[in-house]
Amino acid sequence: MVEKIPMTRRLETNVQFFGRFTWKDLIRLCLPVALALLVAPPIERNHIMWLITVGIGGWLGVIWYGIRPNGYTLDYQLYHLIRWFLSGSN
């Protein structure tokens, strides 16, 4: 006798790019670099300050993606910290 297992409802799985990154991870990695490019003064592309600005943005993106206290990302922790303060701590 074969046991029948009912089909679950909608599966909650994230779409992953390259087998590793979700779209939220790509935003965490690329947003600081994009902001650094917008903030950087309009100078030549091979200028050292431009490279430093983009490099700092890249490192901030890697830190934002990589540091996960208690298994949650920094933006998730910050969101819940603000929500906790606004709702009134018990």
C-alpha positions as CSV (number, residue, x, y, z in Angstrom):
1,M,0.0,0.0,0.0
2,V,1.3,3.4,-1.0
3,E,0.8,6.4,1.3
4,K,-0.6,9.4,-0.4
5,I,0.9,12.8,0.6
6,P,-1.2,15.8,-0.3
7,M,0.4,18.5,-2.5
8,T,1.3,21.6,-0.5
9,R,0.1,25.0,-1.3
10,R,2.4,27.6,-2.8
11,L,6.0,26.8,-2.1
12,E,7.9,29.6,-0.5
13,T,11.2,29.4,-2.3
14,N,13.4,32.3,-3.5
15,V,14.6,32.5,-7.0
16,Q,18.4,32.3,-7.0
17,F,20.7,33.7,-9.6
18,F,23.8,31.6,-10.4
19,G,22.7,29.2,-7.7
20,R,23.7,31.5,-4.9
21,F,22.2,35.0,-5.0
22,T,18.6,36.0,-4.6
23,W,17.4,39.3,-6.0
24,K,17.7,40.8,-2.5
25,D,21.3,39.7,-2.3
26,L,22.1,41.3,-5.6
27,I,20.6,44.6,-4.4
28,R,22.7,44.4,-1.2
29,L,25.8,43.9,-3.3
30,C,25.1,46.4,-6.1
31,L,23.3,49.3,-4.4
32,P,26.3,50.7,-2.5
33,V,28.4,50.7,-5.7
34,A,25.6,52.4,-7.7
35,L,25.2,55.0,-4.9
36,A,29.0,55.5,-4.9
37,L,28.9,56.1,-8.6
38,L,26.2,58.7,-8.2
39,V,27.9,60.5,-5.4
40,A,31.4,60.4,-6.8
41,P,32.3,63.7,-8.4
42,P,32.3,63.8,-12.2
43,I,36.0,63.0,-12.9
44,E,37.8,60.8,-15.3
45,R,37.2,57.1,-15.1
46,N,40.9,56.2,-14.5
47,H,41.3,58.7,-11.7
48,I,42.4,57.2,-8.3
49,M,39.6,58.9,-6.3
50,W,37.0,57.4,-8.5
51,L,38.5,54.0,-8.0
52,I,38.6,54.5,-4.3
53,T,35.0,55.6,-4.2
54,V,33.8,52.6,-6.2
55,G,36.0,50.3,-4.1
56,I,34.5,51.6,-0.8
57,G,31.1,51.1,-2.3
58,G,32.0,47.5,-3.2
59,W,33.3,46.8,0.2
60,L,30.2,48.2,1.8
61,G,28.1,46.0,-0.4
62,V,30.1,42.9,0.5
63,I,29.8,43.8,4.2
64,W,26.1,44.4,3.9
65,Y,25.7,41.0,2.2
66,G,28.1,39.0,4.3
67,I,27.5,40.0,7.9
68,R,24.5,38.2,9.2
69,P,24.1,38.4,13.0
70,N,21.9,35.6,14.3
71,G,21.4,34.4,10.7
72,Y,19.6,37.6,9.5
73,T,21.0,40.3,7.3
74,L,21.7,43.8,8.6
75,D,18.7,45.5,6.8
76,Y,16.4,42.9,8.3
77,Q,17.8,43.5,11.8
78,L,17.5,47.3,11.3
79,Y,13.9,47.1,10.1
80,H,12.9,45.1,13.1
81,L,14.9,47.4,15.5
82,I,13.0,50.4,14.1
83,R,9.7,48.5,14.3
84,W,10.4,47.4,17.9
85,F,11.2,51.0,18.9
86,L,8.1,52.5,17.2
87,S,5.7,49.8,18.5
88,G,6.9,50.4,22.1
89,S,9.1,47.9,23.8
90,N,7.4,45.7,26.4
